[in-house]
Every structure is written in C-alpha cells, then in structure tokens.
Amino acid sequence: MPWVTVSRASELLTIHTNTVRRRLTSGELEGRKDGARWLVHVAEDLESRNGAPDVGGDLLAFLQDQVRMKDEQIGELIYTLRDLQARALPAPRRSFWSKLFRKG
C-alpha cells in the first residue's frame, strides 16, 4: 500500500490539500510525518486509478442525459420567468424632471 504526498493524495481523493491535512490531523486519514512533510497512506487500487473517476459507460451516459434534461428545464424556466416579470412589473414611469423638461 503506497504512501504519497499530500498533493498527490488530494488529486487521488479529489479533495483540496487543506482538507487532506485536516483529515490527517483529525485521524480520518492514515499518515505519517517525514521530516516537515506529511505522507498519506492510500489504497493500491486508488493509486493505480491515477485519480480518474471509475465511472461505467452506462452511468456516464445516464448522467449526461440528466444534465441535458436539466439544461432544457432551466431554459424553459428562464423563459417563463422573463415572461412573468414582463407581465407583473409595471411600465417604467417617467421622472418628474423628464416630464417637466420634455422636448417636443
């Protein structure tokens, strides 16, 4: 089981380096001090994965489809919101000064 630096552990775990350090001091992650730096103990399968998420093709396609559907819903909601705002908001009023000094 390999020991890696804090920066490498943050890449493998996809968390910030400060989070790795915080988890080391709280005991959530196994680690040891090597002089002034921390070494973090990670599982071999995590190290061999090289930080890439292990997502199956079916799951990835499903999630991409969900994102597309949510984008469409957001677009429809934006259109509806603009329409409702146009109907609900009163027409802008002219200021006193523009009425007083209007041309023509």
Stockholm file with secondary structure:
# STOCKHOLM 1.0

chainA/1-104         MPWVTVSRASELLTIHTNTVRRRLTSGELEGRKDGARWLVHVAEDLESRNGAPDVGGDLLAFLQDQVRMKDEQIGELIYTLRDLQARALPAPRRSFWSKLFRKG
#=GR chainA/1-104 SS CCEEEHHHHHHHHTSCHHHHHHHHHHTSSCEEEETTEEEEECCHHHHHHTTCCCCCHHHHHHHHHHHHHHHHHHHHHHHHHHHHHHHHSCCCCCCHHHHHTCCC
#=GC SS_cons         CCEEEHHHHHHHHTSCHHHHHHHHHHTSSCEEEETTEEEEECCHHHHHHTTCCCCCHHHHHHHHHHHHHHHHHHHHHHHHHHHHHHHHSCCCCCCHHHHHTCCC
//
